[in-house]
């Protein structure tokens, strides 16, 4: 069943982990790699391990969603499997996702159970974003023994029906990083398509190994986390709700950044300063996305 599926992975300086993913994939699966301007040996590893892969080389980093959409545009199989480069797969795990898709034809997205590097279950499903405060960790702590209908699946690894993706639309190009999976799941739900967590499919997600962390990485991460959250609020609840959330977050993270600066907790101060400017950027209407420029081999 794996030959009905094309794997898509998005890379950005992922040389430390991409080899593990490629070695774990069945060799007969078509593979598309979208590279967001890596400066390390990521693509050398790809061409060495999978010379058959289709590679899209972006001259600048376009973020996750825009890059994923580039890959989805050229998929020719029935399904696409989006997999972060820091994930490890098996043919059995992929087959279980495809089998669930055959069993539940009204559902459009299928996610595996995730385990971290220690073998512990990692949360990969939830309720919709706005319900999470009410549910707390209930959805996370529920580890099903069989298929479970959910309202959110992690974007780290999931299988999607290509006919539904073309109907619903690919990833929102305005979102550079973070909450792109929440947005996709929200659009799936609103279009009437279900999502299934497939307990029989288990993958390992190393979580955070896709790039080499540094000061610039942490700034980008928390800036976009803040920006995308407010954009998501505006998209689904309107401009006034986004302004209210933006003001709340700007005050909250600005105060926390100042407090951590005074107490010399530099890492936390840097994190919350990035959140402050991300929230402020969303509030005043800065765009987070970048225009795509790519060449294809």
Phi, psi and omega per residue, in radians:
X1 nan -0.276 -3.090
X2 -1.141 -0.437 -3.101
X3 -1.252 -0.094 3.040
X4 -1.516 0.054 -2.956
X5 -2.233 2.400 2.990
X6 -1.893 2.324 3.095
X7 -1.576 2.360 3.057
X8 -2.119 2.253 3.020
X9 -2.336 2.512 -3.114
X10 -1.941 2.226 -3.057
X11 -2.080 2.606 2.987
X12 -2.717 1.770 -3.097
X13 0.909 0.844 -3.095
X14 -1.804 0.484 -3.079
X15 -1.063 -0.431 -3.133
X16 -1.252 -0.385 -3.001
X17 -2.173 -0.390 -2.972
X18 -1.088 -0.560 3.135
X19 -1.085 -0.664 3.119
X20 -1.094 -0.765 3.102
X21 -1.078 -0.866 -3.059
X22 -1.090 -0.674 3.129
X23 -1.224 -0.450 -3.109
X24 -1.459 -0.284 -3.095
X25 -1.422 2.482 2.982
X26 -1.020 2.384 -3.021
X27 -1.183 -0.343 -3.082
X28 -1.531 -0.003 3.116
X29 -1.408 2.251 2.987
X30 -1.020 2.477 -3.066
X31 -2.265 2.295 3.048
X32 -2.094 2.209 3.106
X33 -2.021 2.147 3.050
X34 -1.890 2.045 -3.063
X35 -1.837 2.174 -3.140
X36 -1.621 1.243 2.994
X37 1.008 0.825 3.090
X38 -1.127 2.528 3.112
X39 -2.019 0.146 3.127
X40 -1.920 -2.677 -3.069
X41 -1.647 0.332 -3.086
X42 -0.912 -0.932 -3.042
X43 -1.273 -0.471 3.025
X44 -1.095 -0.720 3.119
X45 -1.147 -0.752 3.132
X46 -1.053 -0.871 -3.085
X47 -1.175 -0.478 3.112
X48 -1.313 -0.771 -3.071
X49 -1.489 -0.593 -3.118
X50 -2.351 1.289 -3.126
X51 -1.102 -0.265 3.123
X52 -1.463 -0.144 -3.052
X53 -1.151 2.508 2.959
X54 -1.482 2.211 -3.073
X55 -2.063 2.264 2.977
X56 -1.907 2.111 -3.104
X57 -1.814 1.946 3.074
X58 -1.563 2.342 -3.099
X59 -1.271 -0.444 3.040
X60 -2.274 2.720 3.096
X61 -1.206 2.228 -3.086
X62 -1.848 0.075 -3.076
X63 1.448 3.042 -3.040
X64 -1.232 -0.954 -2.968
X65 -1.101 -0.810 -3.139
X66 -1.083 -0.716 3.106
X67 -1.148 -0.747 3.112
X68 -1.057 -0.685 3.120
X69 -1.111 -0.631 3.072
X70 -1.036 -0.730 3.111
X71 -1.198 -0.766 -3.135
X72 -1.047 -0.569 -3.126
X73 -1.046 -0.497 -3.036
X74 -1.936 0.159 3.085
X75 -1.221 2.358 -3.139
X76 -1.985 -0.119 -3.110
X77 -1.597 3.022 -3.114
X78 -1.156 -0.638 -3.095
X79 -2.177 2.725 2.944
X80 -2.144 2.401 3.056
X81 -1.927 1.910 3.086
X82 -1.527 2.151 -3.048
X83 -2.390 2.153 3.048
X84 -1.077 2.608 -3.119
X85 -1.177 -0.224 3.093
X86 -1.714 0.448 3.078
X87 -1.943 2.692 3.106
X88 -2.130 2.244 -3.023
X89 -1.979 2.998 2.905
X90 -2.429 2.746 3.069
X91 -1.066 -0.649 3.132
X92 -1.112 -0.691 3.132
X93 -1.124 -0.709 3.127
X94 -1.201 -0.748 3.106
X95 -1.040 -0.651 3.131
X96 -1.138 -0.640 3.093
X97 -1.162 -0.749 3.133
X98 -1.166 -0.677 3.105
X99 -1.096 -0.676 3.093
X100 -1.154 -0.645 3.092
X101 -1.102 -0.652 3.087
X102 -1.229 -0.593 -3.108
X103 -1.319 -0.530 -3.091
X104 -2.153 1.359 -3.048
X105 -1.164 -0.302 3.128
X106 -1.482 -0.192 3.099
X107 -1.578 2.667 -3.032
X108 -2.071 -0.308 -3.096
X109 -2.357 2.438 -3.053
X110 -2.379 2.211 -3.091
X111 -2.087 2.549 3.089
X112 -1.509 2.899 2.888
X113 -1.237 2.462 3.118
X114 -1.853 2.429 2.953
X115 -2.111 2.505 3.115
X116 -1.475 -3.053 -3.080
X117 -1.108 -0.314 3.095
X118 -1.617 -0.031 -3.121
X119 1.530 0.106 3.117
X120 -1.510 2.592 3.124
X121 -1.137 2.300 3.100
X122 -1.907 2.320 -3.130
X123 -0.982 2.277 3.129
X124 -2.421 0.119 3.121
X125 -2.523 2.851 -3.110
X126 -2.974 -3.109 2.955
X127 -1.509 3.097 3.091
X128 -1.039 2.729 -3.026
X129 -0.909 -0.797 -3.014
X130 -1.295 -0.224 3.140
X131 -1.622 -0.137 -2.944
X132 -1.194 -0.561 3.119
X133 -1.139 -0.641 -3.141
X134 -1.257 -0.640 -3.083
X135 -1.499 -0.320 -3.087
X136 1.050 -2.353 -3.130
X137 -1.642 0.238 -3.088
X138 -1.004 -0.835 -3.110
X139 -1.142 -0.690 3.129
X140 -1.106 -0.758 -3.013
X141 -1.369 -0.179 3.110
X142 -1.454 1.863 3.106
X143 -1.827 1.829 -3.006
X144 -1.294 2.740 3.066
X145 -1.649 -0.212 3.123
X146 -2.515 -2.991 -3.117
X147 -1.037 2.446 -3.095
X148 -2.304 2.192 3.066
X149 -1.338 2.205 -3.040
X150 -2.276 2.993 3.111
X151 -1.843 -0.165 3.114
X152 -2.614 2.378 2.998
X153 -2.203 2.423 3.114
X154 -1.017 2.467 3.088
X155 -1.376 -0.058 -3.091
X156 -1.097 -0.760 3.071
X157 -2.552 2.120 2.988
X158 -2.788 2.678 3.116
X159 -1.799 2.324 -3.126
X160 -2.240 2.586 3.020
X161 -1.367 2.221 -3.083
X162 -1.226 -0.555 3.130
X163 -1.151 -0.648 3.108
X164 -1.261 -0.691 3.109
X165 -1.040 -0.699 3.125
X166 -1.200 -0.547 3.109
X167 -1.279 -0.815 -3.090
X168 -1.329 -0.549 -3.066
X169 1.837 2.629 -3.121
X170 -1.384 -2.863 -3.012
X171 -1.184 2.549 -3.141
X172 -1.104 2.061 -3.081
X173 -1.220 -0.213 3.121
X174 -1.352 -0.349 -3.115
X175 -1.615 2.071 -3.133
X176 -1.438 -0.869 3.125
X177 -2.585 2.541 3.005
X178 1.284 2.487 -3.101
X179 1.150 0.103 3.041
X180 -1.208 -0.561 3.092
X181 -1.286 -0.649 3.029
X182 -1.046 -0.739 -3.136
X183 -1.124 -0.770 -3.141
X184 -1.112 -0.750 3.130
X185 -1.130 -0.699 3.107
X186 -1.072 -0.719 3.137
X187 -1.213 -0.627 3.064
X188 -1.062 -0.827 -3.133
X189 -1.071 -0.779 -3.094
X190 -1.215 -0.373 3.063
X191 -1.549 -0.017 3.067
X192 1.551 0.317 -3.117
X193 -1.852 2.354 -3.130
X194 -1.464 2.915 3.078
X195 -2.324 2.414 -3.015
X196 -2.180 2.220 2.921
X197 -1.487 2.173 -3.026
X198 -1.835 1.798 -3.048
X199 -1.167 -0.428 -3.134
X200 -1.326 -0.203 3.124
X201 -1.823 2.107 -3.093
X202 -2.229 2.251 3.089
X203 -2.203 2.839 3.036
X204 -1.811 2.284 3.107
X205 -2.116 2.012 -3.064
X206 -1.309 -0.339 2.945
X207 1.032 1.739 3.101
X208 1.662 0.018 -3.134
X209 -1.630 0.122 -3.072
X210 -1.285 -0.456 3.129
X211 -2.375 2.872 3.073
X212 -1.532 1.964 -3.075
X213 -1.122 2.439 3.005
X214 -2.705 -3.071 -3.056
X215 -1.075 -0.738 3.127
X216 -1.159 -0.652 3.116
X217 -1.079 -0.798 -3.127
X218 -1.129 -0.663 3.089
X219 -1.074 -0.862 -3.128
X220 -1.051 -0.764 -3.109
X221 -1.022 -0.926 -3.022
X222 -1.376 -0.477 3.021
X223 -1.064 -0.848 -3.086
X224 -1.285 -0.573 3.027
X225 -0.988 -0.777 -3.130
X226 -1.232 -0.803 -3.103
X227 -1.079 -0.858 -3.046
X228 -1.148 -0.578 3.113
X229 -1.102 -0.716 -3.136
X230 -1.285 -0.642 3.063
X231 -1.063 -0.749 3.126
X232 -1.057 -0.721 3.116
X233 -1.080 -0.761 -3.136
X234 -1.159 -0.686 -3.085
X235 -1.116 -0.660 -3.029
X236 -1.870 -0.345 -3.104
X237 -2.124 -0.112 3.042
X238 1.807 2.934 -3.036
X239 -1.121 -0.728 -3.103
X240 -1.104 -0.766 3.116
X241 -1.079 -0.675 3.131
X242 -1.178 -0.685 3.112
X243 -1.101 -0.779 3.131
X244 -1.063 -0.797 3.135
X245 -1.167 -0.700 3.140
X246 -1.094 -0.757 3.101
X247 -1.107 -0.758 3.133
X248 -1.041 -0.816 -3.092
X249 -1.260 -0.627 3.120
X250 -1.075 -0.798 3.114
X251 -1.147 -0.797 -3.077
X252 -1.084 -0.887 -3.061
X253 -1.332 -0.531 3.055
X254 -1.104 -0.775 3.113
X255 -1.117 -0.755 -3.133
X256 -1.144 -0.702 3.115
X257 -1.083 -0.725 3.108
X258 -1.116 -0.778 -3.124
X259 -1.095 -0.789 -3.138
X260 -1.188 -0.555 3.080
X261 -1.130 -0.736 3.138
X262 -1.121 -0.664 -3.099
X263 -1.578 0.144 3.063
X264 1.068 0.500 3.017
X265 -1.596 1.397 -2.890
X266 -1.130 -0.709 -3.104
X267 -1.135 -0.787 3.105
X268 -1.164 -0.660 3.102
X269 -1.110 -0.718 3.107
X270 -1.114 -0.743 3.107
X271 -1.025 -0.870 -3.046
X272 -1.355 -0.413 2.997
X273 -1.166 -0.699 3.065
X274 -1.107 -0.734 3.092
X275 -1.090 -0.687 3.110
X276 -1.052 -0.890 -3.096
X277 -1.219 -0.567 3.056
X278 -1.130 -0.760 3.100
X279 -1.124 -0.758 3.124
X280 -1.114 -0.711 3.113
X281 -1.065 -0.765 3.101
X282 -1.134 -0.650 -3.098
X283 -1.141 -0.677 -3.104
X284 -1.635 0.022 3.004
X285 1.639 0.318 3.049
X286 -1.166 2.489 3.056
X287 -1.533 2.563 3.111
X288 -1.761 -0.375 -3.012
X289 -1.414 2.866 3.083
X290 -2.213 2.627 -3.124
X291 -1.282 2.331 -3.117
X292 -1.271 2.342 2.972
X293 -2.383 2.038 -3.003
X294 -2.487 2.706 2.953
X295 -2.138 2.563 -3.092
X296 -2.094 2.422 3.040
X297 -1.702 nan nan
